[in-house]
């Protein structure tokens, strides 16, 4: 298994040190290196990337701000000279947090984590069904698509409501919507995405999922009818 990766750091010297570690690791394939978050954002539009080695303190956009504007986020390993960002990095679902200067042993341990996470993501069991992984309450959780009822916006978080429970996940609605399979979910309101298979009935103002009423935006009704007809 090989991970396609990029290195992002505004310091040429620091970037080179990570690039050398990447090039000497048999399970990593260096796609590109970038000196800024803006370069990275543009580059990710043309490259399929599994892993980013990401510096945090950079001009214009820092590492966290870059992640805020990415719709589809690869795995992230933060690489920084400061320790105070560690907790925030964890909230951004980082695979690991490397503190400069980095030893080869510590680097390899971090890559092992990324490889294991990649295996989990690729793991698809047809009997269990399609699924996604989310981080909630500091734990990785496997959620089956068929069990999701709706997603609700909660400021910087979203609430994922399933058949069994509710999970609060650090994400924007736009980013989370991009993780869902096309044709199975619809954003029916600025604050709600609903699983089309879970809708029991609807009118011009609300969608009913079991005993719950979810608001339906006026301009979404036609789109909802079309989506339900195409299930």
Secondary structure, DSSP 8 states (H G I E B T S, - for coil): --EEEEEE-S-HHHHHHHHHHHHT-TTEEEEEEESSHHHHHHHTTTS--SEEEE-S--SSS-HHHHHHH-SS--EEEEEES-STTHHHHHHTT-SEEEESS--HHHHHHHHHHHHHHHHHHH---TTT--EEEEEETTEEEEEEGGGEEEEEEETTEEEEEESS-EEEEE--HHHHHHHS-TTTEEEEETTEEEEGGG--EE-SSEEEETTEEEE--GGGHHHHHHHHHT-
